[in-house]
Amino acid sequence: MPRAVSATTILAEPAGDPAQELELLARHRTIPARLRAAFLELRLGEPAAAIDATAEVLYGPVRPSANEEAFARYLRALAYARKGTPGYGNYDLERARALALDPELQRRLREIAPATEAPDPVSLADLAVQPRSAWRAAAPNRRDLEPMGRPTRLTIHHSAVYFRDTKTATSAAQIQRIQRDHMQSSGWADIGYHYLIDPAGRVWQGREVRWQGAHAEGRNNVGNIGICVLGNFVRGRTGQAPSRAQVAALRALVQDLLQRYDFGADAIYCHRDFKPTECPGPLLQPAVVQLARELGQRGPARVAHGQP
Ligand SMILES: [Zn+2]
């Protein structure tokens, strides 16, 4: 059972049957165990399972160290390459190269040629997600939360309240207000959205992704990640355009989620795809359509929804 994370522990060729070693690891949710599992899944020709194992490291309850993240991203890039979509791993490779400390990992990263089949259309913003503690989230009503399982789609909203402030504290207060509104006025278990993006382009964690959200009504919430861009993106006196930083952060977040959960650009929805509403607003909608189109060029695309 690996405890430390290094090339010797994670990337060593299995001494015996990799399937057997994998079985021994199955009950261990630690970061070293998940990294080793990802490596073994690759050896067994199971890149999708390897991607899942790395996702547990990158997005699990314990934040990985830079060294651990470098290994996770390296392994995920290998898995995407094995699946025939090496371009999906471009961002992972870039991050892995920036973070790698282990000399053997650094050497292996140097040996991988950059994928050339598709240019990466999305800016490589560092997606630091502000944790719930950063906005002093109230505890959710656990009894009313439903496990989401593996997400299969995402939906973009606006908060429909004019908001331009770029200070961290003001955004935190704004998100607290949304949570209060959702829990007290609407009676929901927690804030309805999984992510929120403020005018400075910060990404904030809303409801944890392991719980189903409350943002698209009823069954529409199944497997559906809710993203709220803070602001009121309608025309007229009370409206505003999204900031460039917000649009850039939205692109980075959406691309990251597509990679993380392995779904295509056809799984990008706007709230108005589910019901008659202006949400996410005519001034944000074109950016979403454009983003879906660009990401769709890298795989099978359905961008029929979301006409501006
Ligand atoms: Zn909405």
Residues whose N, C-alpha, C, O or C-beta is under 5 A from the ligand:
A	BS01	ZN	H157 H158 H215 H271 C279
